[in-house]
Amino acid sequence: MEILIVGAGCPKCQAVEKVVREVVEELKIEANVSHLYDIKEFPKYKVTITPAIVIDGKVVFAGKIPSKEEVKKLLRK
């Protein structure tokens, strides 16, 4: 699983990355978690609002910091 956090590095974007990494660890999911900071690349993923979570190339969450439960639901799909 490829998980990409899309955001310029603001506190909200950093918080999303932290939550995602914690959930991946808790659920023991095999995933590569990375962060895209370059705003010029955001349109490539069709991201119009940040922070955003992209899983395997598809935007699955955007615009706020998700709870751990929300992230767990996203990763179990």
N, C-alpha and C positions, 0 to 999 in steps of 0.2 A: 504494500500500500504506500502510495506517495501522498504525503500531506504537505501542503504549501500554505503558509501564513502569508497573506498579502497585506502589506501596510508599510508606511514610510519609517516606522520605528518609534512612533508616539507611545506614550504609556499604555493606551488601550491595546495597541498592536502587540506590545510586549506582554501584556496580561493574557491576551488570547493565546499566544505561543506557550506561555507558562501552563495554562489550563490544559491545552492540547497535549503537551509533553507529559504532564502528570497523569492524564487519563490513559495515554498510550502505555505508560509504565504500569499503572494499576491493573489494566486489562491484559497486560503482557502481549500486546499486539506487535506483530512484525511490521514496522512502518519506518519510512524515512521521513523525518520532519525537517522542513527547511523554511526559511523566511525570505521572501522577495521584498526588497526595500526600494528598488528602482521604479519610480512612478511611471517612467516611460514604458515599462514592461507590463503594467497593470492591464491595459486594453487587450493584450495577448490572451488573458484569461477571462476577458469580459467582466472584469471587476469595475464597478462604478462607484462603490462605497466601501470604505475600509473601516475597521479591519475586516478581512474576509478569510474564510477557510476554503481551500480548494483541495478536494480529494480525487486523486486519479484524473486530474484535468477538468473536473467539474466543480463550479462554485456551489457549495452546500450551505453556507452560512455567511452573512455579512451584516455590517452596520452596528454591531454591539459586542460586548464581551459575553460569550455563552457561559452558562453554568456547566459544572462537570457533568450533570445529568444530560444536558443538551448535547454535549460532545459525545458522551457514551452512546446516545441514540444514533448520532451521525456515523459513528465508527462501527456500529453493529449492523448497519444496513448492507 
